[in-house]
C-alpha cells in the first residue's frame, strides 16, 4: 500500500478536498493523509461542497505536517505554491507533485458566488485526483 500526503497552507480547503477525492479514487490501494504548514480547521464550505458530490469529509481534522514526519510517504502532493515553497524536508524518497489550485476560501461576492467558486475548485481537484490515481496507482 502506498502512502500519499497532500500539503496545503492551512489544511482547511484544498488539501481536504484532495484527501477526500484521493481516498475515494484510491480505495484500498493507498493511505491518504493531508496536512498544512499551519492548521486552520476544516472549512465548513469545503465539507458542504464535498457532501454535494457524495463524499463525506466532516470527520476530517486539520493537521500540521510535523505530525507525519515519521511516515514513509511514497508521494507528496502540494496543492498551493505557499506549501510547495515552505514544504519541510521529509526523510523519505517521496516523489513530489505540485498543482497550484486557487484558494476558494479567498472567494468574494454573494454567498452563491462564493459557493460556486468552492464548487469550481472542488471539480478541478476531483479531476486532478482521478488522474493522479489512474496514473500512479494503476489496477
N, CA and C atoms as an extended XYZ file, in Angstrom:
417
Properties=species:S:1:pos:R:3:atomname:S:1:resname:S:1:resid:I:1 pbc="F F F"
N         0.838       -1.179        0.000 N   UNK     1
C         0.000        0.000        0.000 CA  UNK     1
C         0.884        1.244        0.000 C   UNK     1
N         0.497        2.227       -0.795 N   UNK     2
C         1.244        3.479       -0.900 CA  UNK     2
C         0.747        4.475        0.147 C   UNK     2
N         1.642        5.365        0.577 N   UNK     3
C         1.303        6.464        1.478 CA  UNK     3
C         1.365        7.765        0.697 C   UNK     3
N         0.273        8.514        0.715 N   UNK     4
C         0.188        9.773       -0.027 CA  UNK     4
C        -0.138       10.896        0.946 C   UNK     4
N         0.633       11.974        0.870 N   UNK     5
C         0.388       13.170        1.679 CA  UNK     5
C         0.028       14.323        0.759 C   UNK     5
N        -1.061       15.021        1.096 N   UNK     6
C        -1.456       16.236        0.386 CA  UNK     6
C        -1.166       17.408        1.316 C   UNK     6
N        -0.399       18.365        0.822 N   UNK     7
C         0.009       19.518        1.632 CA  UNK     7
C        -0.562       20.815        1.089 C   UNK     7
N        -1.010       21.652        1.999 N   UNK     8
C        -1.517       22.978        1.667 CA  UNK     8
C        -1.065       23.921        2.781 C   UNK     8
N        -1.459       25.169        2.688 N   UNK     9
C        -1.057       26.123        3.710 CA  UNK     9
C        -1.694       25.812        5.059 C   UNK     9
N        -3.030       25.756        5.110 N   UNK    10
C        -3.706       25.624        6.399 CA  UNK    10
C        -4.473       24.346        6.610 C   UNK    10
N        -4.413       23.407        5.665 N   UNK    11
C        -5.140       22.130        5.752 CA  UNK    11
C        -6.609       22.389        6.066 C   UNK    11
N        -7.177       23.339        5.318 N   UNK    12
C        -8.544       23.761        5.553 CA  UNK    12
C        -9.464       23.453        4.377 C   UNK    12
N        -9.001       23.741        3.154 N   UNK    13
C        -9.865       23.594        1.975 CA  UNK    13
C        -9.277       22.653        0.925 C   UNK    13
N        -8.296       23.156        0.183 N   UNK    14
C        -7.793       22.417       -0.976 CA  UNK    14
C        -7.243       21.048       -0.614 C   UNK    14
N        -6.434       20.961        0.416 N   UNK    15
C        -5.871       19.660        0.797 CA  UNK    15
C        -6.952       18.734        1.340 C   UNK    15
N        -7.971       19.293        1.968 N   UNK    16
C        -9.083       18.480        2.471 CA  UNK    16
C        -9.904       17.916        1.309 C   UNK    16
N       -10.162       18.747        0.297 N   UNK    17
C       -10.876       18.279       -0.892 CA  UNK    17
C       -10.079       17.174       -1.576 C   UNK    17
N        -8.785       17.401       -1.714 N   UNK    18
C        -7.923       16.415       -2.375 CA  UNK    18
C        -7.864       15.116       -1.586 C   UNK    18
N        -7.758       15.206       -0.262 N   UNK    19
C        -7.737       13.995        0.557 CA  UNK    19
C        -9.014       13.190        0.334 C   UNK    19
N       -10.152       13.871        0.328 N   UNK    20
C       -11.425       13.190        0.133 CA  UNK    20
C       -11.499       12.468       -1.204 C   UNK    20
N       -11.099       13.143       -2.264 N   UNK    21
C       -11.168       12.513       -3.588 CA  UNK    21
C       -10.099       11.439       -3.774 C   UNK    21
N        -8.900       11.670       -3.269 N   UNK    22
C        -7.862       10.641       -3.397 CA  UNK    22
C        -8.284        9.364       -2.668 C   UNK    22
N        -8.864        9.502       -1.482 N   UNK    23
C        -9.366        8.325       -0.754 CA  UNK    23
C       -10.433        7.606       -1.588 C   UNK    23
N       -11.333        8.395       -2.155 N   UNK    24
C       -12.422        7.835       -2.951 CA  UNK    24
C       -11.882        7.047       -4.147 C   UNK    24
N       -10.974        7.650       -4.895 N   UNK    25
C       -10.465        7.013       -6.112 CA  UNK    25
C        -9.438        5.915       -5.829 C   UNK    25
N        -8.683        6.020       -4.748 N   UNK    26
C        -7.646        5.028       -4.439 CA  UNK    26
C        -8.215        3.769       -3.810 C   UNK    26
N        -9.331        3.892       -3.115 N   UNK    27
C        -9.881        2.731       -2.418 CA  UNK    27
C        -8.871        2.209       -1.420 C   UNK    27
N        -8.594        0.901       -1.472 N   UNK    28
C        -7.656        0.317       -0.516 CA  UNK    28
C        -6.225        0.234       -1.048 C   UNK    28
N        -5.930        0.959       -2.121 N   UNK    29
C        -4.582        0.931       -2.702 CA  UNK    29
C        -3.619        1.919       -2.052 C   UNK    29
N        -4.147        2.823       -1.208 N   UNK    30
C        -3.268        3.840       -0.619 CA  UNK    30
C        -3.847        4.354        0.693 C   UNK    30
N        -2.945        4.783        1.567 N   UNK    31
C        -3.326        5.511        2.781 CA  UNK    31
C        -3.124        6.984        2.461 C   UNK    31
N        -4.173        7.762        2.615 N   UNK    32
C        -4.148        9.172        2.230 CA  UNK    32
C        -4.137       10.041        3.492 C   UNK    32
N        -3.250       11.006        3.505 N   UNK    33
C        -3.136       11.958        4.613 CA  UNK    33
C        -3.159       13.368        4.019 C   UNK    33
N        -3.616       14.327        4.816 N   UNK    34
C        -3.466       15.720        4.411 CA  UNK    34
C        -2.971       16.507        5.613 C   UNK    34
N        -2.259       17.575        5.298 N   UNK    35
C        -1.699       18.411        6.356 CA  UNK    35
C        -1.443       19.806        5.810 C   UNK    35
N        -1.168       20.699        6.729 N   UNK    36
C        -0.802       22.059        6.361 CA  UNK    36
C         0.495       22.446        7.031 C   UNK    36
N         1.097       23.498        6.521 N   UNK    37
C         2.260       24.031        7.211 CA  UNK    37
C         1.795       24.843        8.418 C   UNK    37
N         0.467       25.104        8.454 N   UNK    38
C        -0.241       25.666        9.602 CA  UNK    38
C        -1.540       24.860        9.707 C   UNK    38
N        -2.330       25.063       10.747 N   UNK    39
C        -3.646       24.425       10.815 CA  UNK    39
C        -4.703       25.499       11.016 C   UNK    39
N        -5.717       25.470       10.165 N   UNK    40
C        -6.780       26.470       10.212 CA  UNK    40
C        -8.146       25.860       10.487 C   UNK    40
N        -8.230       24.544       10.681 N   UNK    41
C        -9.528       23.900       10.848 CA  UNK    41
C       -10.145       23.601        9.490 C   UNK    41
N       -10.998       22.599        9.421 N   UNK    42
C       -11.620       22.223        8.155 CA  UNK    42
C       -12.736       23.218        7.840 C   UNK    42
N       -12.676       23.794        6.651 N   UNK    43
C       -13.636       24.807        6.227 CA  UNK    43
C       -15.016       24.178        6.022 C   UNK    43
N       -16.035       24.773        6.612 N   UNK    44
C       -17.396       24.227        6.525 CA  UNK    44
C       -17.922       24.215        5.091 C   UNK    44
N       -17.497       25.165        4.281 N   UNK    45
C       -17.939       25.177        2.883 CA  UNK    45
C       -17.295       24.038        2.089 C   UNK    45
N       -16.068       23.655        2.455 N   UNK    46
C       -15.425       22.501        1.814 CA  UNK    46
C       -16.206       21.232        2.150 C   UNK    46
N       -16.614       21.109        3.404 N   UNK    47
C       -17.426       19.958        3.810 CA  UNK    47
C       -18.731       19.935        3.015 C   UNK    47
N       -19.348       21.094        2.866 N   UNK    48
C       -20.635       21.196        2.174 CA  UNK    48
C       -20.530       20.814        0.696 C   UNK    48
N       -19.523       21.344       -0.013 N   UNK    49
C       -19.451       21.047       -1.449 CA  UNK    49
C       -19.044       19.597       -1.707 C   UNK    49
N       -18.287       19.000       -0.795 N   UNK    50
C       -17.960       17.581       -0.947 CA  UNK    50
C       -19.205       16.727       -0.702 C   UNK    50
N       -20.008       17.084        0.272 N   UNK    51
C       -21.251       16.352        0.543 CA  UNK    51
C       -22.176       16.413       -0.670 C   UNK    51
N       -22.182       17.547       -1.362 N   UNK    52
C       -22.988       17.665       -2.582 CA  UNK    52
C       -22.574       16.641       -3.633 C   UNK    52
N       -21.311       16.231       -3.595 N   UNK    53
C       -20.798       15.239       -4.550 CA  UNK    53
C       -20.713       13.839       -3.936 C   UNK    53
N       -21.326       13.651       -2.773 N   UNK    54
C       -21.398       12.330       -2.168 CA  UNK    54
C       -20.172       11.891       -1.390 C   UNK    54
N       -19.279       12.821       -1.056 N   UNK    55
C       -18.066       12.498       -0.296 CA  UNK    55
C       -18.168       13.181        1.071 C   UNK    55
N       -18.065       12.393        2.140 N   UNK    56
C       -18.168       12.926        3.493 CA  UNK    56
C       -16.778       13.191        4.065 C   UNK    56
N       -16.451       14.466        4.231 N   UNK    57
C       -15.171       14.811        4.866 CA  UNK    57
C       -15.414       15.487        6.218 C   UNK    57
N       -16.623       15.362        6.741 N   UNK    58
C       -16.953       16.035        8.003 CA  UNK    58
C       -16.146       15.495        9.183 C   UNK    58
N       -15.588       14.309        9.039 N   UNK    59
C       -14.775       13.713       10.111 CA  UNK    59
C       -13.289       14.072        9.984 C   UNK    59
N       -12.910       14.757        8.902 N   UNK    60
C       -11.505       15.137        8.718 CA  UNK    60
C       -11.079       16.123        9.804 C   UNK    60
N        -9.796       16.101       10.096 N   UNK    61
C        -9.225       17.070       11.031 CA  UNK    61
C        -8.151       17.879       10.307 C   UNK    61
N        -7.854       19.040       10.826 N   UNK    62
C        -6.799       19.882       10.275 CA  UNK    62
C        -5.510       19.536       11.005 C   UNK    62
N        -4.523       19.036       10.259 N   UNK    63
C        -3.289       18.538       10.871 CA  UNK    63
C        -2.070       19.312       10.388 C   UNK    63
N        -1.088       19.415       11.265 N   UNK    64
C         0.176       20.055       10.913 CA  UNK    64
C         1.103       19.006       10.310 C   UNK    64
N         1.852       19.410        9.314 N   UNK    65
C         2.748       18.492        8.621 CA  UNK    65
C         3.737       17.817        9.574 C   UNK    65
N         4.089       18.479       10.655 N   UNK    66
C         5.037       17.902       11.613 CA  UNK    66
C         4.522       16.605       12.249 C   UNK    66
N         3.201       16.414       12.236 N   UNK    67
C         2.620       15.201       12.812 CA  UNK    67
C         2.968       13.946       12.013 C   UNK    67
N         3.415       14.135       10.775 N   UNK    68
C         3.607       12.997        9.872 CA  UNK    68
C         5.058       12.744        9.460 C   UNK    68
N         6.005       13.347       10.140 N   UNK    69
C         7.403       13.213        9.713 CA  UNK    69
C         7.916       11.783        9.762 C   UNK    69
N         7.300       10.923       10.558 N   UNK    70
C         7.799        9.548       10.667 CA  UNK    70
C         7.158        8.590        9.652 C   UNK    70
N         6.218        9.071        8.860 N   UNK    71
C         5.550        8.199        7.887 CA  UNK    71
C         6.354        8.194        6.587 C   UNK    71
N         6.660        7.016        6.057 N   UNK    72
C         7.422        6.929        4.805 CA  UNK    72
C         6.510        7.155        3.586 C   UNK    72
N         6.349        8.407        3.198 N   UNK    73
C         5.457        8.729        2.087 CA  UNK    73
C         6.073        8.331        0.755 C   UNK    73
N         5.224        7.811       -0.115 N   UNK    74
C         5.621        7.499       -1.486 CA  UNK    74
C         5.418        8.713       -2.380 C   UNK    74
N         4.366        9.474       -2.083 N   UNK    75
C         4.028       10.653       -2.868 CA  UNK    75
C         3.675       11.808       -1.926 C   UNK    75
N         4.151       12.995       -2.259 N   UNK    76
C         3.750       14.219       -1.569 CA  UNK    76
C         3.234       15.158       -2.643 C   UNK    76
N         1.983       15.591       -2.474 N   UNK    77
C         1.346       16.486       -3.439 CA  UNK    77
C         1.119       17.825       -2.753 C   UNK    77
N         1.724       18.876       -3.272 N   UNK    78
C         1.434       20.216       -2.766 CA  UNK    78
C         0.358       20.814       -3.664 C   UNK    78
N        -0.648       21.428       -3.033 N   UNK    79
C        -1.775       21.956       -3.795 CA  UNK    79
C        -1.855       23.483       -3.761 C   UNK    79
N        -0.774       24.111       -3.289 N   UNK    80
C        -0.665       25.568       -3.375 CA  UNK    80
C         0.810       25.938       -3.375 C   UNK    80
N         1.114       27.068       -4.016 N   UNK    81
C         2.515       27.491       -4.128 CA  UNK    81
C         3.153       27.731       -2.763 C   UNK    81
N         2.384       28.269       -1.813 N   UNK    82
C         2.941       28.549       -0.490 CA  UNK    82
C         3.437       27.263        0.175 C   UNK    82
N         2.655       26.201        0.079 N   UNK    83
C         3.084       24.931        0.674 CA  UNK    83
C         4.298       24.372       -0.056 C   UNK    83
N         4.315       24.509       -1.376 N   UNK    84
C         5.452       23.996       -2.146 CA  UNK    84
C         6.743       24.705       -1.714 C   UNK    84
N         6.659       26.020       -1.579 N   UNK    85
C         7.842       26.810       -1.242 CA  UNK    85
C         8.280       26.603        0.210 C   UNK    85
N         7.352       26.263        1.077 N   UNK    86
C         7.663       26.133        2.502 CA  UNK    86
C         7.584       24.706        3.012 C   UNK    86
N         7.480       23.755        2.092 N   UNK    87
C         7.362       22.352        2.476 CA  UNK    87
C         8.634       21.902        3.185 C   UNK    87
N         8.468       21.326        4.354 N   UNK    88
C         9.656       20.882        5.090 CA  UNK    88
C        10.288       19.662        4.434 C   UNK    88
N        11.485       19.406        4.812 N   UNK    89
C        12.181       18.220        4.329 CA  UNK    89
C        11.583       16.985        4.988 C   UNK    89
N        11.314       15.971        4.192 N   UNK    90
C        10.866       14.685        4.729 CA  UNK    90
C        11.983       13.685        4.565 C   UNK    90
N        12.264       12.915        5.602 N   UNK    91
C        13.304       11.887        5.480 CA  UNK    91
C        12.741       10.678        4.727 C   UNK    91
N        12.413       10.889        3.464 N   UNK    92
C        11.794        9.853        2.651 CA  UNK    92
C        12.178       10.077        1.198 C   UNK    92
N        11.946        9.072        0.415 N   UNK    93
C        12.210        9.180       -1.022 CA  UNK    93
C        10.942        9.544       -1.778 C   UNK    93
N        10.016       10.219       -1.130 N   UNK    94
C         8.725       10.541       -1.732 CA  UNK    94
C         8.891       11.282       -3.045 C   UNK    94
N         8.103       10.869       -3.999 N   UNK    95
C         8.039       11.583       -5.272 CA  UNK    95
C         7.104       12.770       -5.056 C   UNK    95
N         7.546       13.941       -5.504 N   UNK    96
C         6.766       15.155       -5.254 CA  UNK    96
C         6.017       15.599       -6.505 C   UNK    96
N         4.792       16.050       -6.266 N   UNK    97
C         3.926       16.583       -7.317 CA  UNK    97
C         3.408       17.926       -6.844 C   UNK    97
N         3.081       18.796       -7.802 N   UNK    98
C         2.574       20.112       -7.431 CA  UNK    98
C         1.535       20.587       -8.436 C   UNK    98
N         0.459       21.157       -7.896 N   UNK    99
C        -0.535       21.852       -8.708 CA  UNK    99
C        -1.071       22.978       -7.843 C   UNK    99
N        -0.966       24.202       -8.337 N   UNK   100
C        -1.404       25.367       -7.569 CA  UNK   100
C        -2.880       25.645       -7.848 C   UNK   100
N        -3.745       25.072       -7.019 N   UNK   101
C        -5.179       25.315       -7.158 CA  UNK   101
C        -5.536       26.664       -6.530 C   UNK   101
N        -6.530       27.358       -7.093 N   UNK   102
C        -6.989       28.608       -6.466 CA  UNK   102
C        -7.524       28.311       -5.065 C   UNK   102
N        -7.435       29.283       -4.178 N   UNK   103
C        -7.930       29.115       -2.813 CA  UNK   103
C        -9.385       29.579       -2.748 C   UNK   103
N       -10.337       28.648       -2.639 N   UNK   104
C       -11.745       29.065       -2.606 CA  UNK   104
C       -12.097       29.854       -1.353 C   UNK   104
N       -11.324       29.712       -0.298 N   UNK   105
C       -11.599       30.454        0.937 CA  UNK   105
C       -11.379       31.954        0.749 C   UNK   105
N       -10.686       32.334       -0.317 N   UNK   106
C       -10.459       33.750       -0.589 CA  UNK   106
C       -11.495       34.335       -1.545 C   UNK   106
N       -12.475       33.517       -1.928 N   UNK   107
C       -13.511       33.981       -2.849 CA  UNK   107
C       -14.331       35.097       -2.208 C   UNK   107
N       -14.738       36.036       -3.037 N   UNK   108
C       -15.580       37.142       -2.571 CA  UNK   108
C       -16.831       37.204       -3.437 C   UNK   108
N       -17.795       37.946       -2.969 N   UNK   109
C       -19.042       38.108       -3.705 CA  UNK   109
C       -20.217       37.665       -2.865 C   UNK   109
N       -21.310       37.380       -3.552 N   UNK   110
C       -22.517       36.926       -2.864 CA  UNK   110
C       -22.268       35.519       -2.321 C   UNK   110
N       -23.109       35.077       -1.389 N   UNK   111
C       -22.961       33.699       -0.908 CA  UNK   111
C       -22.994       32.672       -2.047 C   UNK   111
N       -23.847       32.876       -3.029 N   UNK   112
C       -23.913       31.954       -4.174 CA  UNK   112
C       -22.618       31.985       -4.982 C   UNK   112
N       -22.053       33.171       -5.182 N   UNK   113
C       -20.804       33.282       -5.943 CA  UNK   113
C       -19.655       32.589       -5.204 C   UNK   113
N       -19.619       32.742       -3.890 N   UNK   114
C       -18.574       32.090       -3.096 CA  UNK   114
C       -18.723       30.572       -3.199 C   UNK   114
N       -19.933       30.067       -3.040 N   UNK   115
C       -20.149       28.619       -3.132 CA  UNK   115
C       -19.823       28.097       -4.527 C   UNK   115
N       -20.124       28.885       -5.544 N   UNK   116
C       -19.787       28.461       -6.909 CA  UNK   116
C       -18.277       28.363       -7.100 C   UNK   116
N       -17.519       29.228       -6.436 N   UNK   117
C       -16.057       29.131       -6.507 CA  UNK   117
C       -15.571       27.870       -5.786 C   UNK   117
N       -16.163       27.561       -4.645 N   UNK   118
C       -15.828       26.309       -3.962 CA  UNK   118
C       -16.108       25.110       -4.869 C   UNK   118
N       -17.239       25.131       -5.560 N   UNK   119
C       -17.587       24.027       -6.457 CA  UNK   119
C       -16.613       23.941       -7.637 C   UNK   119
N       -16.231       25.092       -8.169 N   UNK   120
C       -15.303       25.116       -9.305 CA  UNK   120
C       -13.956       24.505       -8.906 C   UNK   120
N       -13.434       24.909       -7.752 N   UNK   121
C       -12.154       24.370       -7.281 CA  UNK   121
C       -12.312       22.892       -6.928 C   UNK   121
N       -13.424       22.528       -6.301 N   UNK   122
C       -13.684       21.120       -5.993 CA  UNK   122
C       -13.608       20.279       -7.269 C   UNK   122
N       -14.238       20.741       -8.321 N   UNK   123
C       -14.263       19.976       -9.569 CA  UNK   123
C       -12.873       19.876      -10.199 C   UNK   123
N       -12.071       20.929      -10.072 N   UNK   124
C       -10.691       20.879      -10.563 CA  UNK   124
C        -9.896       19.832       -9.790 C   UNK   124
N       -10.062       19.822       -8.482 N   UNK   125
C        -9.333       18.883       -7.627 CA  UNK   125
C        -9.817       17.457       -7.875 C   UNK   125
N       -11.097       17.285       -8.094 N   UNK   126
C       -11.641       15.956       -8.392 CA  UNK   126
C       -10.981       15.388       -9.646 C   UNK   126
N       -10.907       16.205      -10.688 N   UNK   127
C       -10.285       15.765      -11.942 CA  UNK   127
C        -8.806       15.426      -11.731 C   UNK   127
N        -8.098       16.276      -10.986 N   UNK   128
C        -6.689       16.036      -10.698 CA  UNK   128
C        -6.506       14.731       -9.920 C   UNK   128
N        -7.320       14.531       -8.879 N   UNK   129
C        -7.197       13.336       -8.037 CA  UNK   129
C        -7.479       12.067       -8.845 C   UNK   129
N        -8.485       12.110       -9.686 N   UNK   130
C        -8.808       10.944      -10.513 CA  UNK   130
C        -7.645       10.617      -11.438 C   UNK   130
N        -7.092       11.636      -12.070 N   UNK   131
C        -5.957       11.450      -12.972 CA  UNK   131
C        -4.729       10.939      -12.216 C   UNK   131
N        -4.468       11.517      -11.043 N   UNK   132
C        -3.311       11.114      -10.247 CA  UNK   132
C        -3.385        9.622       -9.899 C   UNK   132
N        -4.525        9.189       -9.392 N   UNK   133
C        -4.675        7.781       -9.017 CA  UNK   133
C        -4.565        6.879      -10.236 C   UNK   133
N        -5.184        7.266      -11.332 N   UNK   134
C        -5.116        6.452      -12.563 CA  UNK   134
C        -3.684        6.278      -13.046 C   UNK   134
N        -2.902        7.339      -12.947 N   UNK   135
C        -1.528        7.296      -13.460 CA  UNK   135
C        -0.536        6.669      -12.489 C   UNK   135
N        -0.758        6.835      -11.190 N   UNK   136
C         0.242        6.407      -10.218 CA  UNK   136
C        -0.114        5.147       -9.432 C   UNK   136
N        -1.367        4.773       -9.417 N   UNK   137
C        -1.797        3.553       -8.728 CA  UNK   137
C        -2.673        2.724       -9.658 C   UNK   137
N        -2.102        2.261      -10.760 N   UNK   138
C        -2.919        1.517      -11.712 CA  UNK   138
C        -3.429        0.217      -11.110 C   UNK   138
N        -4.446       -0.327      -11.739 N   UNK   139
C        -5.052       -1.583      -11.273 CA  UNK   139
C        -3.964       -2.574      -11.091 C   UNK   139
